[in-house]
Amino acid sequence: MSNEQMQTAAYSKLTKADLKKVRWRWYFLGEASWNYEKMQGLGYCFSMMPVLRKLYPNQDELREALRTHMQYFNTHQEFCELILGADCAMEEQDGVQVLPAVASLKTGLMGPLAGIGDTLYGVIANTIFFSIGSYLALEGNPLGVIAYFIWALVRTFIRGQFIMLGYQQGTKIITTMSEKLGQLTAAASVLGITVVGALIASVVSANVSTVLTMGEVTMEVQSVLDQIMPKLIPVVLVAVLYWLLGKKGMTSFKAILLVLALGVVLGGTGILS
């Protein structure tokens, strides 16, 4: 056995079962104790308890570890498991002496990982899967109803790998994962924009029904617009709504009411169909 293997065996105290306990605690109860003072701090500490009890049989050291993990903490739910895994690896190797570095790790990663997680999961993935599901449902495909539930299962499986990845990578996760996550976010953004663009053209229906008449000559306005750019009206309507949602005081609910009102007025007067 090499010196490195002997050193690893000397401090290797955690098992996969221990990490699973941490993971499932965080999965079910990480947000349950959310509060305005510590945010996810209490949930993080609760999730780490199985590991802390195993690593710190000394009560004074356990209390110090608890004080460290009870501090303010807030990040994305899924990506927190990367931090939990790295934390377990660090404390397993160096014990109570590494707690200041663990606190720095949590502080340094919670912001960037929150931004990446919110972008990937909260915006891009939700947009893609809800858009696909909506389109399938409009086509009468029953998969449209369960599209998001399928994504939820995939999402649960993916996040289950994060804590093991964080544990295996340890502190190297700061450098090795940052570039890869950035590339993944960029690729997912392009995919999300593509899906939304396709959804506008296939789902949003707004046609100008006005017909201009000059003597015996008639001209359909919609035909002229289609020659300029097909689906021009739906694109304009979506662009205007997007612009309005960026204005102060405008909410999604108000935008929906505005669309309903315009639909009634323009449809009733025969301007749009």
C-alpha angles and dihedrals in degrees: 000000000000123000090251092053091048091051091048092050090049095061101026102112104140126086132200088257090059091052091048090054089054091046097050093045089055093043095055104025108020092101097029093087096041112146138169094249103051099007103196094356096104092045091050092051092047090051092052095049097097090054095041093053090051097046098041113046086158107089095214091055091046091053091050091051091049092051089052094051096042091068125106113297133163131162142129114310097233099039092049087078089069088058092044091053094047090046091053091050093049096047091044091056103039106016124203093349091070096055094100089053090048090053089051091048092053093046094046097047105036094075100047093041090049090055093047094044095047090049096047100038107019099045116011102036094042091049093049098046097040089048093050091044092049092050093048091048091051088052090053095251111145089213086075090071095052100033093102093045089055088053090049090057092048090047092052091051093048095050089050088067094052098077092051090047091051091047093050095045097041113178091348087078089082092066105024098049102039096075094042093049090049091053091047091051092050093049092047090050091056091048092049093050090049093051093047091048092051091046092055092054096045104037109026108081121191122144130176106238096187115122118198116215126197110174107302093343119095128185127192110220092208092058090054092049091049089055090053094046128334114239091016095146095052090049092050093047092050091046092051092049091048089052092048092051088060092058122098114263095017115121134181090253092054090048091053091051090049092052091049092050093048090047091054095045099041093039093047093050091047095241094119131022 
